[in-house]
Amino acid sequence: MPKDAIAFARALEPMHIAWLEDLITGDYTVYPNAEVYRDVTMSTSVPIHTGEQIYLRQNFKDLIEKQAVNIVGPDPADVGGIAELKWIAEYADLHGILCAPHGVF
């Protein structure tokens, strides 16, 4: 739940971790709720990351435009390949959001 995600993130703030990943959406969730993710992101200093289970570039658009997370992590196999991952990364960069792709091995 979002309140639990916020409490967890705040508890980890003194540890200065790199990011917390997929706090709201879990496996098999096609798209995130950008408004909920934004609430969590704005409530903590820990960077918030999501994207591994998001399909296609269109499902990243709202998340990026609303500054709902600090880092997106698209999986090239889920978004349509390297070219689509590149589009997402560039679009995120235009909005000041970092990209840490998933499953690029």
C-alpha positions in Angstrom: 0.0 0.0 0.0 1.2 3.6 -0.7 1.3 4.5 3.0 3.5 1.4 3.7 5.8 2.3 0.8 6.2 5.8 2.2 6.9 4.6 5.7 9.4 2.0 4.4 11.2 4.6 2.2 11.4 7.1 5.0 12.9 4.4 7.3 15.6 3.8 4.8 16.5 7.4 4.2 19.5 7.4 6.7 21.1 4.5 4.7 21.4 6.6 1.5 20.6 3.7 -0.8 20.7 4.0 -4.6 16.9 3.5 -5.1 13.8 1.6 -4.1 12.3 -0.4 -7.0 8.7 -1.2 -7.8 7.2 -0.2 -4.4 3.6 0.2 -5.8 3.4 -2.0 -8.9 4.5 -5.6 -8.7 5.0 -8.4 -11.1 2.4 -8.7 -13.8 1.2 -5.1 -13.5 1.1 -3.6 -17.0 1.2 0.0 -16.1 1.8 2.1 -13.0 -0.5 4.5 -11.3 1.5 7.7 -11.9 -0.4 9.7 -9.3 0.3 7.2 -6.5 3.9 6.8 -7.5 4.3 10.6 -7.5 2.9 10.8 -4.0 5.5 8.2 -2.8 8.3 9.9 -4.7 7.5 13.3 -3.2 7.3 11.9 0.3 10.9 10.6 0.6 14.5 11.5 -0.3 15.2 7.9 -1.4 15.1 7.7 -5.2 12.1 5.8 -6.5 12.5 3.4 -9.5 10.0 1.4 -11.6 9.5 0.1 -15.1 10.6 -3.5 -15.4 7.1 -4.8 -15.8 5.8 -1.9 -17.9 5.0 -2.7 -21.6 5.5 -0.4 -24.5 6.8 3.2 -24.5 3.2 4.6 -24.3 2.9 3.2 -20.8 5.9 5.2 -19.6 4.6 8.6 -20.9 2.4 9.5 -18.0 4.9 8.3 -15.4 7.6 10.4 -17.0 5.6 13.5 -17.7 4.2 13.7 -14.2 7.7 13.2 -12.7 6.2 10.3 -10.8 9.5 8.5 -10.2 13.2 9.4 -10.2 14.4 6.5 -12.3 12.7 4.4 -15.0 13.9 0.9 -15.7 12.4 -0.4 -18.9 13.1 -4.0 -20.0 14.0 -4.2 -23.7 12.1 -7.4 -24.0 8.9 -5.8 -22.7 9.1 -2.5 -24.4 9.8 -3.7 -27.9 13.6 -3.8 -28.2 16.6 -1.6 -27.9 15.2 1.2 -30.1 12.1 1.5 -27.9 14.3 1.5 -24.7 16.4 4.3 -26.3 13.2 6.3 -26.9 12.1 5.9 -23.3 15.6 6.8 -22.0 15.7 9.9 -24.1 12.2 11.0 -23.2 13.0 10.4 -19.5 16.2 12.5 -19.8 14.3 15.4 -21.4 12.2 15.4 -18.2 15.1 15.1 -15.8 14.5 11.4 -15.0 17.3 8.8 -14.9 17.2 5.5 -16.7 18.5 2.2 -15.3 17.3 -0.5 -17.7 16.3 -4.0 -16.6 17.5 -7.2 -18.1 20.1 -5.9 -20.5 22.4 -8.9 -20.3 
